[in-house]
């Protein structure tokens, strides 16, 4: 039997469940998940291996109209995912309006790759509404195969995975067979810290923050981590720290617990806050944080 391998890129608008589906299909919690839009900023690969196939799943940022250079980079991650996909999973949900991002949808229509359309969160709808929605999407994307789904509850994810395996092209593996992702450990540590900030802070604060793991030292009994929370303005620094450091302490405690689970080792985590003025619009800074700049 010939070996199959391919890139399966999951795209769509913010908050439709792309990261939840990616984690479910990969079987590991690679992407952070919150109810806030723009939780995913990078393109994150999750690799599923078996003897006769390798699936390289790609979780991408939600498609949005950019207001600053960081968001321009996020949009490029999503557009690139259309260009190098062997299979495209276009994800929507039962409440999203079809005209939310027509330009990107037009790009999906023009692709020559197979498109699997996932209508997520069907547990929040009823059969009659779902039937109408499926009919409308068949008009919008007539060449797509449609999978009504609840990614959160794992409903119909098995059928999607089965179809993906059928559509994979014959190919040698792209990564080592024991690889799970293309991202380094420091990336996931920074994402865990950023997830806590998304959960515990309101309004603009989570979107003005970037995490830099400055130090990662592995000792015999624990891992020592020093991380910098970069904020865009001086006023945000005080909010992140909180009264007598209470907010920063809570963030650090909760992040440390998840990092220990992720690394399966005791962790000593130090968090510091630094003002990096208007970092979201600075090409060099964005490049240093792993965002491709043109």
ZIUR-V870231 format. One record per helix or strand of 2 or more residues. SS is the DSSP state (hx for helix, st for strand). FROM is the first residue (numbers start at 1). TO is the last residue. Records with the same first field share a line. If there is no record, write none. Layout:
# ZIUR-V870231
SS->FROM-TO / FROM-TO
This chain:
# ZIUR-V870231
st->4-13 / 44-50 / 53-59 / 87-93 / 114-120 / 145-148 / 210-218 / 223-231 / 267-275
hx->18-26 / 69-83 / 102-110 / 122-124 / 127-140 / 157-167 / 185-200 / 205-208 / 234-241 / 243-263 / 279-281 / 283-288
